[in-house]
Amino acid sequence: MDTDSRRSPVDGELIKRLYLEGLSVRQIAAQTPWGPGAVHKSLIRERVPRRLGRGGGQRIPAAVRQQVLQAYKEGELVADIATRLKVSRQSVSLIAMDAGLASRPRGGRRELDVWQVAVLASQEMSVTQVAEQVGFSHGHVRREMRQLGFVREELPELPAAEELRAMFARVGSVRGVARELGCSADRAKGALERAGVQVPTRARREVNLAA
């Protein structure tokens, strides 16, 4: 597809109809002017329930769903459940969430389930409420919700100078402060400097390491 067609307005009704007919996100993207990301976001905006399962949109059998729920209730790790029952980790999380079970860490390196964020945000939950549900920081969740189109408010007000100094002392880096605040590293750096924090430059870090 050419660049201009990729920028054409997304037809949410068409995407919804194709998805409900059984096409996957990538198949819809191949047949329409919009990329997989635009198709995915359109389905979220239309609040179309995602198909749980692999292989051309086939649903996970009820018996497997029951096994997922039982294992989840017994405390088995999400990654282990997914491997043993041959379903995706996102499917495990969504099955548990559909059953009203609380979200919990999955063990090992955690990855934010963007679809779960979208489902919760579509229920008009705030960033704070979604962050509590998925177990990730406010800043991380806010960035994802902003990319999905659920957050459009002005940039959040920065903490007072004393709080910024304490935050920098705790996390030890500009990027760490930026993650805590949910803003860019440049904005965090400027705020820290205005708060009187001596933000180490690359040259200063090299001197400190040499010492």
Backbone hydrogen bonds in HBPLUS format (Angstrom, degrees):
<---DONOR---> <-ACCEPTOR-->    atom                        ^
c    i                          cat <-CA-CA->   ^        H-A-AA   ^      H-
h    n   atom  resd res      DA  || num        DHA   H-A  angle D-A-AA Bond
n    s   type  num  typ     dist DA aas  dist angle  dist       angle   num
A0006-ARG N   A0002-ASP O   3.25 MM   4  6.55 149.3  2.35 145.3 153.9     1
A0007-ARG N   A0004-ASP O   3.09 MM   3  5.21 137.2  2.28  97.1 109.2     2
A0008-SER N   A0005-SER O   3.17 MM   3  5.17 163.3  2.20 103.5 108.6     3
A0015-ILE N   A0011-ASP O   3.10 MM   4  6.39 167.5  2.11 158.5 161.8     4
A0016-LYS N   A0012-GLY O   2.91 MM   4  6.01 160.5  1.95 146.8 152.8     5
A0017-ARG N   A0013-GLU O   2.93 MM   4  6.11 159.2  1.97 145.7 151.2     6
A0018-LEU N   A0014-LEU O   2.95 MM   4  6.20 166.0  1.97 155.3 158.6     7
A0019-TYR N   A0015-ILE O   2.94 MM   4  6.09 159.1  1.98 150.3 156.3     8
A0020-LEU N   A0016-LYS O   2.93 MM   4  6.12 161.0  1.97 150.8 156.0     9
A0021-GLU N   A0017-ARG O   2.98 MM   4  6.16 127.9  2.26 137.9 151.9    10
A0023-LEU N   A0018-LEU O   3.17 MM   5  5.81 159.4  2.21 155.6 149.2    11
A0022-GLY N   A0019-TYR O   2.96 MM   3  5.27 157.0  2.02 106.4 113.8    12
A0028-ILE N   A0024-SER O   2.92 MM   4  6.18 156.5  1.97 152.6 158.7    13
A0029-ALA N   A0025-VAL O   2.96 MM   4  6.22 157.7  2.01 147.9 154.4    14
A0030-ALA N   A0026-ARG O   2.96 MM   4  6.16 146.5  2.08 141.7 150.3    15
A0031-GLN N   A0027-GLN O   3.21 MM   4  6.42 133.1  2.44 137.3 148.4    16
A0031-GLN N   A0028-ILE O   3.09 MM   3  5.20 134.2  2.31  98.3 110.8    17
A0032-THR N   A0028-ILE O   3.02 MM   4  6.08 116.9  2.44 145.5 161.1    18
A0039-VAL N   A0035-GLY O   3.02 MM   4  6.31 159.3  2.06 155.7 162.2    19
A0040-HIS N   A0036-PRO O   2.85 MM   4  5.99 164.2  1.87 151.7 156.0    20
A0041-LYS N   A0037-GLY O   3.00 MM   4  6.22 166.5  2.02 150.3 153.3    21
A0042-SER N   A0038-ALA O   2.96 MM   4  6.07 150.4  2.05 141.9 150.3    22
A0043-LEU N   A0039-VAL O   3.01 MM   4  6.31 156.8  2.07 152.9 158.2    23
A0044-ILE N   A0040-HIS O   3.11 MM   4  6.46 149.7  2.21 145.0 153.6    24
A0045-ARG N   A0041-LYS O   2.90 MM   4  6.20 161.7  1.93 150.5 155.1    25
A0046-GLU N   A0042-SER O   2.88 MM   4  6.10 152.8  1.95 148.9 156.7    26
A0048-VAL N   A0043-LEU O   3.01 MM   5  5.41 173.0  2.02 159.6 160.7    27
A0047-ARG N   A0044-ILE O   2.91 MM   3  4.88 149.8  2.01 100.6 110.3    28
A0060-ILE N   A0052-LEU O   2.91 MM   8  6.00 124.4  2.23 165.8 171.5    29
A0064-VAL N   A0061-PRO O   3.06 MM   3  5.35 120.1  2.44 102.7 116.8    30
A0065-ARG N   A0061-PRO O   3.01 MM   4  6.36 158.7  2.05 154.1 160.7    31
A0066-GLN N   A0062-ALA O   2.97 MM   4  6.23 152.4  2.05 147.5 154.3    32
A0067-GLN N   A0063-ALA O   3.09 MM   4  6.40 148.7  2.19 139.8 148.1    33
A0068-VAL N   A0064-VAL O   2.86 MM   4  6.19 153.9  1.93 151.6 159.1    34
A0069-LEU N   A0065-ARG O   2.95 MM   4  6.24 164.0  1.98 151.1 154.6    35
A0070-GLN N   A0066-GLN O   2.92 MM   4  6.11 161.6  1.96 147.4 152.7    36
A0071-ALA N   A0067-GLN O   2.96 MM   4  6.09 166.6  1.97 149.8 153.4    37
A0072-TYR N   A0068-VAL O   2.86 MM   4  6.02 155.5  1.92 149.8 157.5    38
A0073-LYS N   A0069-LEU O   2.89 MM   4  6.07 161.0  1.92 151.7 156.2    39
A0074-GLU N   A0070-GLN O   3.05 MM   4  6.26 142.1  2.20 140.9 151.2    40
A0076-GLU N   A0071-ALA O   3.04 MM   5  5.50 154.5  2.10 162.9 155.9    41
A0075-GLY N   A0072-TYR O   3.08 MM   3  5.25 158.6  2.13 104.8 111.1    42
A0081-ILE N   A0077-LEU O   2.93 MM   4  6.25 157.8  1.98 155.7 162.4    43
A0082-ALA N   A0078-VAL O   2.94 MM   4  6.15 166.2  1.96 154.9 158.3    44
A0083-THR N   A0079-ALA O   3.05 MM   4  6.24 157.8  2.10 143.2 149.0    45
A0084-ARG N   A0080-ASP O   2.94 MM   4  6.04 168.0  1.95 150.5 154.1    46
A0085-LEU N   A0081-ILE O   2.93 MM   4  5.97 164.9  1.95 155.3 159.1    47
A0086-LYS N   A0082-ALA O   2.90 MM   4  5.51 112.9  2.36 133.1 145.6    48
A0087-VAL N   A0082-ALA O   3.08 MM   5  4.84 151.9  2.16 131.7 139.5    49
A0092-VAL N   A0088-SER O   3.14 MM   4  6.54 154.4  2.21 145.8 152.1    50
A0093-SER N   A0089-ARG O   3.00 MM   4  6.33 164.7  2.03 152.7 155.9    51
A0094-LEU N   A0090-GLN O   2.87 MM   4  6.08 159.2  1.91 150.3 156.1    52
A0095-ILE N   A0091-SER O   2.85 MM   4  5.99 160.1  1.89 152.7 157.8    53
A0096-ALA N   A0092-VAL O   3.03 MM   4  6.24 162.5  2.06 150.9 155.6    54
A0097-MET N   A0093-SER O   2.88 MM   4  6.07 155.6  1.94 144.5 152.1    55
A0098-ASP N   A0094-LEU O   2.78 MM   4  5.93 158.9  1.82 149.8 155.2    56
A0099-ALA N   A0095-ILE O   3.15 MM   4  6.34 138.1  2.34 137.3 147.6    57
A0099-ALA N   A0096-ALA O   3.16 MM   3  5.15 127.8  2.44  93.2 106.8    58
A0101-LEU N   A0096-ALA O   2.94 MM   5  5.27 157.2  1.99 158.1 150.5    59
A0100-GLY N   A0097-MET O   2.93 MM   3  5.03 159.2  1.98 106.7 112.6    60
A0117-VAL N   A0113-ASP O   3.08 MM   4  6.47 154.7  2.15 149.5 157.0    61
A0118-ALA N   A0114-VAL O   2.92 MM   4  6.24 156.3  1.98 149.3 155.3    62
A0119-VAL N   A0115-TRP O   2.92 MM   4  6.20 157.6  1.97 151.0 156.7    63
A0120-LEU N   A0116-GLN O   3.00 MM   4  6.22 166.5  2.02 153.3 156.2    64
A0121-ALA N   A0117-VAL O   2.83 MM   4  5.98 161.5  1.87 151.6 157.7    65
A0122-SER N   A0118-ALA O   2.89 MM   4  5.97 149.4  1.98 145.2 152.9    66
A0123-GLN N   A0120-LEU O   3.02 MM   3  5.24 147.8  2.12 102.4 112.6    67
A0124-GLU N   A0121-ALA O   2.91 MM   3  5.26 143.2  2.05 118.2 119.2    68
A0130-VAL N   A0126-SER O   2.95 MM   4  6.22 163.0  1.98 155.9 160.2    69
A0131-ALA N   A0127-VAL O   2.86 MM   4  6.04 162.3  1.89 152.5 157.9    70
A0132-GLU N   A0128-THR O   3.02 MM   4  6.26 153.7  2.09 146.2 152.7    71
A0133-GLN N   A0129-GLN O   3.08 MM   4  6.31 149.4  2.18 142.1 150.4    72
A0133-GLN N   A0130-VAL O   3.06 MM   3  5.04 116.1  2.49  93.8 109.6    73
A0134-VAL N   A0130-VAL O   2.95 MM   4  6.22 160.4  1.99 160.3 164.1    74
A0135-GLY N   A0131-ALA O   2.88 MM   4  5.69 130.5  2.13 140.3 151.7    75
A0141-VAL N   A0137-SER O   3.07 MM   4  6.30 171.4  2.07 156.5 158.5    76
A0142-ARG N   A0138-HIS O   2.85 MM   4  5.93 155.8  1.91 148.3 156.0    77
A0143-ARG N   A0139-GLY O   3.04 MM   4  6.23 156.1  2.10 146.8 151.9    78
A0144-GLU N   A0140-HIS O   3.24 MM   4  6.56 160.3  2.28 147.4 152.1    79
A0145-MET N   A0141-VAL O   2.87 MM   4  6.11 164.0  1.90 156.1 160.7    80
A0146-ARG N   A0142-ARG O   2.85 MM   4  5.99 149.3  1.95 145.8 154.4    81
A0147-GLN N   A0143-ARG O   3.03 MM   4  6.28 156.4  2.08 146.1 151.8    82
A0148-LEU N   A0144-GLU O   2.98 MM   4  6.24 142.2  2.13 143.6 154.3    83
A0150-PHE N   A0145-MET O   2.80 MM   5  5.17 150.4  1.89 163.2 157.7    84
A0149-GLY N   A0146-ARG O   3.10 MM   3  5.08 152.4  2.17  99.4 107.9    85
A0164-LEU N   A0160-ALA O   2.97 MM   4  6.29 155.2  2.03 154.2 162.2    86
A0165-ARG N   A0161-ALA O   2.91 MM   4  6.19 158.2  1.96 154.3 159.7    87
A0166-ALA N   A0162-GLU O   3.04 MM   4  6.28 157.9  2.09 145.2 151.1    88
A0167-MET N   A0163-GLU O   2.87 MM   4  6.05 152.5  1.95 145.6 153.5    89
A0168-PHE N   A0164-LEU O   2.91 MM   4  6.16 159.8  1.95 151.0 155.7    90
A0169-ALA N   A0165-ARG O   3.00 MM   4  6.21 156.5  2.05 145.5 152.1    91
A0170-ARG N   A0166-ALA O   3.01 MM   4  6.19 139.3  2.18 138.6 149.5    92
A0170-ARG N   A0167-MET O   3.13 MM   3  5.05 123.5  2.46  91.1 105.7    93
A0171-VAL N   A0167-MET O   2.90 MM   4  6.17 166.7  1.92 159.7 161.5    94
A0172-GLY N   A0168-PHE O   2.75 MM   4  5.26 148.0  1.85 136.7 146.8    95
A0177-VAL N   A0173-SER O   3.13 MM   4  6.44 153.8  2.20 143.2 149.4    96
A0178-ALA N   A0174-VAL O   2.85 MM   4  6.17 158.1  1.90 152.0 158.8    97
A0179-ARG N   A0175-ARG O   2.94 MM   4  6.21 154.3  2.01 146.6 152.5    98
A0180-GLU N   A0176-GLY O   3.09 MM   4  6.37 154.8  2.15 142.9 149.7    99
A0181-LEU N   A0177-VAL O   2.91 MM   4  6.18 151.9  1.99 151.8 159.7   100
A0182-GLY N   A0178-ALA O   2.78 MM   4  5.77 129.5  2.03 142.1 155.8   101
A0183-CYS N   A0178-ALA O   3.14 MM   5  5.21 156.8  2.19 140.5 145.5   102
A0188-ALA N   A0184-SER O   3.05 MM   4  6.33 159.6  2.10 148.1 154.1   103
A0189-LYS N   A0185-ALA O   2.81 MM   4  5.97 156.7  1.87 148.6 155.1   104
A0190-GLY N   A0186-ASP O   3.02 MM   4  6.23 164.0  2.04 148.2 151.8   105
A0191-ALA N   A0187-ARG O   3.03 MM   4  6.21 158.5  2.08 146.3 152.1   106
A0192-LEU N   A0188-ALA O   2.94 MM   4  6.14 158.2  1.98 150.1 155.9   107
A0193-GLU N   A0189-LYS O   2.97 MM   4  6.20 160.1  2.02 151.8 157.2   108
A0194-ARG N   A0190-GLY O   3.01 MM   4  6.22 155.4  2.07 145.6 152.2   109
A0195-ALA N   A0191-ALA O   2.99 MM   4  6.20 131.7  2.23 136.4 149.7   110
A0195-ALA N   A0192-LEU O   3.05 MM   3  4.92 127.2  2.34  90.9 105.6   111
A0197-VAL N   A0192-LEU O   2.93 MM   5  5.32 162.4  1.96 154.3 148.5   112
A0196-GLY N   A0193-GLU O   3.04 MM   3  5.13 158.7  2.09 104.3 109.5   113
A0205-ARG N   A0201-THR O   2.88 MM   4  6.15 154.1  1.94 152.2 159.7   114
A0206-GLU N   A0202-ARG O   2.98 MM   4  6.25 154.7  2.05 147.9 154.5   115
A0207-VAL N   A0203-ALA O   3.02 MM   4  6.31 151.1  2.11 144.8 152.4   116
A0208-ASN N   A0204-ARG O   2.94 MM   4  6.18 159.9  1.98 148.2 153.4   117
A0209-LEU N   A0205-ARG O   2.88 MM   4  6.13 154.3  1.95 147.9 155.1   118
A0210-ALA N   A0206-GLU O   2.94 MM   4  6.11 151.4  2.02 141.8 149.7   119
A0211-ALA N   A0207-VAL O   2.94 MM   4  6.20 148.8  2.04 146.7 155.2   120
